[in-house]
Amino acid sequence: MTIGSSSKDTQTLSALDRFRKNAWGWGILSVFVVFAGLVGLTIRVAVVDYPVELDNRRAAHYQWVDENINELLWMSAEFDQRGYDVEVSAPAKLGKNHWEFRVTQGGESVPDAKFTLLVTREATNEYDLELAELPKLDGSFIGSVSLQQPGAWLLRMQIEVEGLRVIRTHLIEVPDEHGEIPESKYNSRVRIAKMQLGALTP
C-alpha cells in the first residue's frame, strides 16, 4: 500500500465518520420536527375543527355525566319501560320556526310533564339556542326558534316526569335559499346521529 492510497483511505474514513455523526443529529432533529407537527395537527383538529365543550347528548359537562352515568341510563330505560314517548312536529326552514312537542303515555298527553329544548349543532355549542321550560297549549309544548344557518341541527329535548329526567334527540335539516342541504364538516357526525336516533340517548 502506498502512502498516497493510505492517505485517501484515511480521508474516506474521516468523511464517513462525519456523515454518521451528522446523520444521527439530522435524524433526531427530523423526529422532533415530525412530532411537533403531529402535536400541532392534533390540537388544530381538537380545538378548531371539532371543538367539544359540553356533552351535547345530555346537555351537561362531561365530568357531571361521568359521575351520574348509571342514574342517567337507568332513567332513560325506565322512561321507555313506563311507556312514555315524545311526538315531534318540527318542520325546518331558515328564519322563524314554530314547533310542537307532545309527551305521551299510551298515546295520551301527560299533563304534569316538563319540557326544555336545546337547539344545537353537532360537535359544537357555539350556536346553541336554549329555550327554558316551554309553554303548553292543548296538551302540546310550543317552541319558536329563529335559525339563521342552513344544514343539520339537533333538537335536544329534556323531559321531566314522575321523578325521571331524560334527554331525547331529534335531527332536523334546514335547506338553504336554493332548497338544498349544504355539506359541512359535521356531516359524518350527523350521519352517525341519524343512526342513533332510535337508540337510547340519555
C-alpha positions as CSV (number, residue, x, y, z in Angstrom):
1,M,0.0,0.0,0.0
2,T,1.4,3.4,-0.9
3,I,1.5,6.4,1.2
4,G,-0.9,8.2,-1.2
5,S,-3.6,5.5,-1.0
6,S,-3.3,5.3,2.7
7,S,-4.0,9.0,3.0
8,K,-7.0,8.7,0.7
9,D,-8.4,5.8,2.9
10,T,-7.9,7.9,6.0
11,Q,-9.8,10.8,4.4
12,T,-12.6,8.5,3.3
13,L,-13.0,7.0,6.8
14,S,-13.0,10.5,8.3
15,A,-15.7,11.6,5.9
16,L,-17.8,8.5,6.8
17,D,-17.4,9.2,10.5
18,R,-18.5,12.8,10.0
19,F,-21.5,11.7,7.9
20,R,-22.5,9.1,10.6
21,K,-22.3,11.7,13.3
22,N,-24.3,14.3,11.2
23,A,-26.8,11.6,10.2
24,W,-27.7,10.9,13.8
25,G,-28.1,14.6,14.5
26,W,-30.3,15.1,11.5
27,G,-32.3,12.0,12.3
28,I,-33.1,13.1,15.8
29,L,-34.0,16.6,14.6
30,S,-36.3,15.1,12.0
31,V,-38.1,13.1,14.7
32,F,-38.7,16.2,16.8
33,V,-40.0,18.1,13.8
34,V,-42.4,15.4,12.9
35,F,-43.5,15.0,16.5
36,A,-44.1,18.8,16.8
37,G,-46.1,18.7,13.6
38,L,-48.3,15.9,14.8
39,V,-49.0,17.6,18.1
40,G,-49.9,20.8,16.2
41,L,-52.3,18.9,13.9
42,T,-53.9,17.2,16.9
43,I,-54.5,20.5,18.6
44,R,-56.0,22.0,15.5
45,V,-58.4,19.1,14.9
46,A,-59.5,19.1,18.5
47,V,-59.8,22.9,19.0
48,V,-60.6,24.3,15.6
49,D,-62.3,21.6,13.5
50,Y,-64.2,19.7,16.2
51,P,-64.4,21.8,19.4
52,V,-66.3,19.9,22.1
53,E,-67.2,22.0,25.1
54,L,-70.2,20.1,26.5
55,D,-71.6,16.6,26.2
56,N,-74.5,17.8,24.0
57,R,-76.2,14.4,24.1
58,R,-77.0,15.1,27.8
59,A,-76.6,18.9,27.8
60,A,-74.1,18.7,30.6
61,H,-70.4,18.8,31.3
62,Y,-68.5,15.6,30.8
63,Q,-67.5,15.4,34.5
64,W,-71.1,15.6,35.7
65,V,-72.1,13.0,33.1
66,D,-69.4,10.6,34.1
67,E,-70.3,10.9,37.8
68,N,-74.0,10.3,37.1
69,I,-74.0,8.0,34.0
70,N,-75.6,5.0,35.8
71,E,-78.5,7.0,37.0
72,L,-78.9,8.7,33.6
73,L,-79.0,5.3,31.8
74,W,-81.5,3.9,34.4
75,M,-83.8,6.9,34.0
76,S,-83.7,6.6,30.2
77,A,-84.6,2.9,30.3
78,E,-87.3,3.5,32.9
79,F,-88.8,6.3,30.8
80,D,-89.3,3.8,27.9
81,Q,-90.4,1.0,30.1
82,R,-93.2,3.1,31.6
83,G,-94.5,3.7,28.0
84,Y,-93.5,7.4,27.7
85,D,-92.8,8.8,24.3
86,V,-92.2,12.2,22.6
87,E,-94.0,13.3,19.5
88,V,-92.3,16.0,17.4
89,S,-93.7,18.3,14.8
90,A,-90.7,20.4,13.7
91,P,-90.7,21.4,10.0
92,A,-87.4,23.3,9.5
93,K,-86.6,26.4,7.4
94,L,-84.4,29.4,7.5
95,G,-85.8,32.1,9.7
96,K,-88.6,31.7,12.2
97,N,-89.8,28.2,13.0
98,H,-92.8,27.1,15.1
99,W,-92.6,23.6,16.6
100,E,-94.9,21.4,18.7
101,F,-93.9,18.6,21.1
102,R,-96.1,16.2,23.0
103,V,-95.0,13.9,25.8
104,T,-97.3,10.9,25.7
105,Q,-98.0,7.7,27.6
106,G,-100.1,5.1,25.9
107,G,-100.9,7.7,23.2
108,E,-102.3,10.2,25.7
109,S,-100.7,13.6,26.6
110,V,-99.0,13.6,30.0
111,P,-100.3,16.6,31.9
112,D,-97.6,17.0,34.5
113,A,-94.5,16.7,32.2
114,K,-91.9,19.5,31.9
115,F,-90.1,20.2,28.7
116,T,-86.9,22.1,27.9
117,L,-85.4,22.4,24.5
118,L,-81.8,22.9,23.4
119,V,-81.2,23.6,19.6
120,T,-77.6,22.8,18.8
121,R,-75.2,21.9,16.1
122,E,-73.4,18.5,16.2
123,A,-69.9,18.7,17.8
124,T,-70.1,22.3,18.9
125,N,-72.2,24.5,21.2
126,E,-71.2,27.8,19.5
127,Y,-74.6,28.3,18.0
128,D,-76.7,26.9,20.8
129,L,-80.2,28.2,21.3
130,E,-81.7,27.2,24.6
131,L,-85.4,27.5,25.4
132,A,-86.4,27.4,29.0
133,E,-89.4,25.4,30.1
134,L,-91.8,25.6,27.1
135,P,-95.3,26.8,27.5
136,K,-98.1,24.3,27.0
137,L,-101.2,24.6,24.8
138,D,-103.9,22.0,24.3
139,G,-101.5,19.2,25.5
140,S,-98.6,20.3,23.3
141,F,-95.4,22.2,24.2
142,I,-94.9,25.2,21.9
143,G,-91.5,26.5,20.9
144,S,-90.4,29.2,18.4
145,V,-86.8,29.5,17.2
146,S,-85.1,31.5,14.5
147,L,-82.5,29.6,12.6
148,Q,-80.1,31.7,10.6
149,Q,-77.8,28.9,9.2
150,P,-78.7,26.1,6.8
151,G,-77.6,22.5,7.5
152,A,-78.1,19.9,10.2
153,W,-79.4,20.9,13.6
154,L,-80.2,18.7,16.6
155,L,-83.1,19.2,19.0
156,R,-82.1,18.1,22.5
157,M,-85.3,17.6,24.4
158,Q,-85.2,17.3,28.1
159,I,-88.3,15.8,29.7
160,E,-89.0,15.6,33.4
161,V,-91.9,13.4,34.5
162,E,-92.6,11.3,37.6
163,G,-89.1,11.9,39.0
164,L,-87.4,11.0,35.8
165,R,-85.2,13.3,33.7
166,V,-84.2,12.2,30.2
167,I,-82.8,13.6,27.0
168,R,-84.2,12.7,23.6
169,T,-82.7,13.8,20.3
170,H,-84.4,14.8,17.1
171,L,-82.5,15.7,13.9
172,I,-83.7,18.4,11.5
173,E,-82.1,19.6,8.3
174,V,-82.5,23.2,7.2
175,P,-82.3,23.9,3.5
176,D,-80.6,26.9,2.1
177,E,-82.2,29.6,0.0
178,H,-82.0,27.2,-3.0
179,G,-83.7,24.4,-1.2
180,E,-80.5,22.3,-0.8
181,I,-78.9,21.0,2.4
182,P,-75.3,22.2,2.3
183,E,-72.3,19.9,3.0
184,S,-70.4,20.6,6.2
185,K,-67.5,19.2,8.2
186,Y,-70.1,17.9,10.7
187,N,-71.9,15.7,8.2
188,S,-70.2,12.5,9.1
189,R,-71.2,13.0,12.8
190,V,-74.7,13.9,11.7
191,R,-75.0,10.6,9.8
192,I,-73.9,8.8,13.0
193,A,-76.5,10.8,14.9
194,K,-79.2,9.7,12.4
195,M,-78.4,6.1,13.0
196,Q,-78.5,6.6,16.8
197,L,-81.9,8.3,16.9
198,G,-83.7,5.1,17.6
199,A,-81.3,4.1,20.4
200,L,-81.4,5.3,24.0
201,T,-80.0,8.8,24.3
202,P,-79.9,9.6,28.0
